[in-house]
């Protein structure tokens, strides 16, 4: 299962990604980073221009403890035009 946290600025996104990587020991020889920067690119979306952070609930890099669960959202297909995630 995966949810997402949206950030208004890239610096907020970068800070959270760095915090998660440090806590999880990334890079570790197999994984170079926790996430790649992805932006809501659809200008018709209410979230246009926000930075998308994946929140993993299972697997090697569970990250739920780094987020307030009430701030998490489901993937919206209108975020990335022509490229649905799920």
C-alpha contacts under 8 A as a table, 3 or more apart, distances in Angstrom:
res1	aa1	res2	aa2	distance
1	X	56	X	6.57
1	X	57	X	5.48
1	X	58	X	6.54
2	X	54	X	6.70
2	X	55	X	5.62
2	X	56	X	4.99
2	X	57	X	5.97
2	X	74	X	7.77
3	X	54	X	6.07
3	X	55	X	5.12
3	X	56	X	6.84
3	X	72	X	5.97
3	X	73	X	5.64
3	X	74	X	5.20
3	X	75	X	6.80
4	X	52	X	6.48
4	X	53	X	5.44
4	X	54	X	4.61
4	X	55	X	5.33
4	X	72	X	5.32
4	X	73	X	5.20
4	X	74	X	6.13
4	X	75	X	6.70
5	X	52	X	6.07
5	X	53	X	5.12
5	X	54	X	6.58
5	X	55	X	7.05
5	X	71	X	6.50
5	X	72	X	5.02
5	X	73	X	6.34
6	X	50	X	5.98
6	X	51	X	5.45
6	X	52	X	4.88
6	X	53	X	6.16
6	X	72	X	7.87
7	X	10	X	7.23
7	X	12	X	6.32
7	X	13	X	5.93
7	X	50	X	5.52
7	X	51	X	4.93
7	X	52	X	6.60
7	X	53	X	7.63
8	X	12	X	7.30
8	X	49	X	7.43
8	X	50	X	4.97
8	X	51	X	6.33
9	X	12	X	5.39
9	X	13	X	6.52
9	X	50	X	6.81
9	X	51	X	6.65
10	X	13	X	4.94
10	X	14	X	5.98
10	X	51	X	6.39
11	X	14	X	4.98
11	X	15	X	6.09
12	X	15	X	5.19
12	X	16	X	6.35
13	X	16	X	5.34
13	X	17	X	6.14
13	X	37	X	7.84
13	X	51	X	6.57
13	X	52	X	7.86
13	X	53	X	7.03
14	X	17	X	5.07
14	X	18	X	6.05
15	X	18	X	5.17
15	X	19	X	6.20
16	X	19	X	5.03
16	X	20	X	6.22
17	X	20	X	5.19
17	X	21	X	6.11
17	X	34	X	6.70
17	X	35	X	6.98
18	X	21	X	5.10
18	X	22	X	6.09
19	X	22	X	5.30
19	X	23	X	6.25
20	X	23	X	5.19
20	X	24	X	6.04
20	X	34	X	7.24
20	X	63	X	7.24
20	X	66	X	7.18
21	X	24	X	5.19
21	X	25	X	5.79
21	X	26	X	4.68
21	X	27	X	7.13
21	X	33	X	6.78
21	X	34	X	5.97
22	X	25	X	5.22
22	X	26	X	6.23
23	X	26	X	7.84
24	X	61	X	7.03
25	X	28	X	6.12
26	X	31	X	6.47
26	X	32	X	6.38
26	X	33	X	6.01
26	X	34	X	6.93
27	X	30	X	7.25
27	X	31	X	5.38
27	X	32	X	4.49
27	X	33	X	5.86
28	X	31	X	5.69
28	X	32	X	6.90
29	X	32	X	7.09
31	X	34	X	7.56
33	X	36	X	7.43
34	X	61	X	7.68
35	X	53	X	7.16
35	X	54	X	7.14
37	X	51	X	6.89
37	X	52	X	7.01
37	X	53	X	7.56
38	X	51	X	5.84
38	X	52	X	5.45
38	X	53	X	7.62
39	X	48	X	7.77
39	X	49	X	5.94
39	X	50	X	5.64
39	X	51	X	4.55
39	X	52	X	5.83
39	X	79	X	7.94
39	X	80	X	7.94
40	X	45	X	7.72
40	X	47	X	6.35
40	X	48	X	4.97
40	X	49	X	5.22
40	X	50	X	5.49
40	X	51	X	6.45
40	X	52	X	7.02
40	X	79	X	4.70
40	X	80	X	5.94
41	X	48	X	5.82
41	X	49	X	6.17
41	X	79	X	6.07
41	X	80	X	5.61
41	X	81	X	7.16
42	X	45	X	5.51
42	X	48	X	5.82
42	X	78	X	6.51
42	X	79	X	5.48
42	X	80	X	5.94
42	X	81	X	6.02
43	X	46	X	7.95
43	X	48	X	5.34
43	X	49	X	7.83
44	X	48	X	7.03
45	X	48	X	5.21
45	X	78	X	6.38
45	X	79	X	6.38
47	X	50	X	5.76
47	X	79	X	7.36
48	X	79	X	7.27
55	X	62	X	7.53
55	X	63	X	5.72
55	X	64	X	6.12
56	X	59	X	7.42
56	X	61	X	6.71
56	X	62	X	4.93
56	X	63	X	5.33
56	X	64	X	6.37
57	X	62	X	5.22
57	X	63	X	6.62
57	X	64	X	6.07
58	X	61	X	7.22
58	X	62	X	5.36
59	X	62	X	6.01
63	X	66	X	5.78
63	X	67	X	7.61
64	X	67	X	5.69
64	X	69	X	7.63
65	X	68	X	7.77
67	X	71	X	7.57
67	X	72	X	7.79
68	X	71	X	5.66
68	X	72	X	7.21
69	X	72	X	5.42
75	X	79	X	7.97
75	X	85	X	7.24
75	X	86	X	7.31
76	X	79	X	5.68
76	X	84	X	7.97
77	X	80	X	6.50
77	X	81	X	7.56
77	X	83	X	7.53
77	X	84	X	5.13
77	X	85	X	7.21
77	X	86	X	8.00
78	X	81	X	6.04
78	X	84	X	7.89
80	X	83	X	5.56
80	X	84	X	6.73
81	X	84	X	7.65
